[in-house]
Amino acid sequence: MASAEDVAPSGGLALPMPFVSFLEENDVDPSIYSAESSVPRYVRVKPGCQLDLSDLEDELQCRLDSTVWLEGFFAIPPQVQIARSDAYRKGKIYGMDAASGAAVVALNVLQGDHVLDLCAAPGAKLCMISDLLGGSGTITGVDAARHRLNVCRSMLLKYSLGDNCRLFFADGTSFSFSPMPSRVDHRSCSTESEGMTEVFEEWSSRRTWKERKNAKRSTKTCLASPADAPELIFYGRLAGVVGHSKSEIFKPRNESEMSISGYDKVLVDSECTHDGSVKHIQKFERWGWETLQRRVLDAPRTDNLTQLQLRLLTNGFRLLKAGGSLVYSTCSLTVAQNEDVVERFLSENPSADLQDVDAAKNWPCRSGKILKTLRFDPSTSSTSGLFIAKIMKMPC
Ligand SMILES: C[S@@+](CC[C@H](N)C(=O)[O-])C[C@H]1O[C@@H](n2cnc3c(N)ncnc32)[C@H](O)[C@@H]1O
């Protein structure tokens, strides 16, 4: 732990001086962390579910304040736990920060869209996207952390959102598969050499002995690297997988193919230092501030991180259809991981056009350092910190 002279009080949270300097160097006002006690927790109610809000208030023993600027979201006091509530266990509510919800709304998901979520786990945004698709289109989730992706699969099953979804354990900087339209009756569709080609059947959690053995071996790989072959760890019956051969699903596509048959929407909710999440920063009080030094402040790691962010953004954009749009978001408030990454990306990609987020007119956020980008933070927005940039792929 940092010694007393190393820490500066910031409301309830005493921040170590190196972290305060890091924030100041990155133009982040350390006082945002003092708003922590007034930042509510948010719950999102699953659309279409039978839920009496006054019953939920009774169960949680608190008032649900409707978040006027974000449909389906309610603020509750930060200390209220939702995990033991009946509504949570039955998959009727989600714990999700309103700023995260805003990143999804910025994507403007339309019915029938094919959506890619390139850093999907543990899956709160993926579930919200799937809810917005309402059983139409498809959603492809990719993540490089196997254990986090397993959580994502459990969430999809818990909230009955898996039908149109597929999940790949893969590195997002090299992921290269297109969405596939689903076949209504896959038995009547012939694949290139039916009978000889292995065709995907409906996904089942039951595994043969051989599959279990392979899975045991593969769980040793906890983090996917760009050189690893992607693994399809889950797919729903309408996700465009059932009835297709492995060679169809695992066919890498080049940029011009993607411009025609790529994704309508791409979310790159990138890996970052999470410094905008007050709850995350609070954890370092328990873990020890030296962990924060290693994970957040260490310059070489941060440099690697900004390169990773640029590569994720670049690949996400490559997988986008011409005319489609991408949202880049991080829960860091540093300029290096946000505006700098976006500016560098825009300078390297002439077909990328930074867009206004139409829905943001009534949002309690402020502009980022480049026009059209948005920043949420605890003191301005009463949410966790989040940066959002929306980019369109101009048709050639
Ligand atoms: C901010 S979290 C995403 C949160 C998620 N969108 C949600 O709403 O629950 C960033 C994710 O990026 C993943 N990640 C890190 N490096 C990656 C890479 N090279 N390719 C794909 N995912 C990566 C991490 O495992 C982590 O789950």
The ligand as an ORCA input file, in Angstrom:
! r2SCAN-3c Opt
* xyz 0 1
  C     -13.689     -3.263    -21.674
  S     -13.711     -4.976    -21.799
  C     -15.143     -5.245    -22.789
  C     -16.432     -5.159    -22.021
  C     -17.609     -5.673    -22.816
  N     -17.771     -4.962    -24.064
  C     -18.898     -5.594    -22.017
  O     -19.736     -4.733    -22.285
  O     -19.087     -6.422    -21.129
  C     -12.421     -5.287    -22.919
  C     -12.341     -6.731    -23.388
  O     -11.348     -6.789    -24.415
  C     -10.814     -8.090    -24.383
  N      -9.569     -8.098    -25.182
  C      -8.316     -7.713    -24.822
  N      -7.474     -7.863    -25.848
  C      -8.202     -8.346    -26.892
  C      -7.896     -8.720    -28.211
  N      -6.666     -8.622    -28.705
  N      -8.885     -9.201    -28.989
  C     -10.159     -9.322    -28.505
  N     -10.495     -8.990    -27.254
  C      -9.540     -8.502    -26.457
  C     -10.635     -8.367    -22.908
  O     -10.533     -9.751    -22.663
  C     -11.909     -7.744    -22.326
  O     -12.894     -8.714    -22.162
*
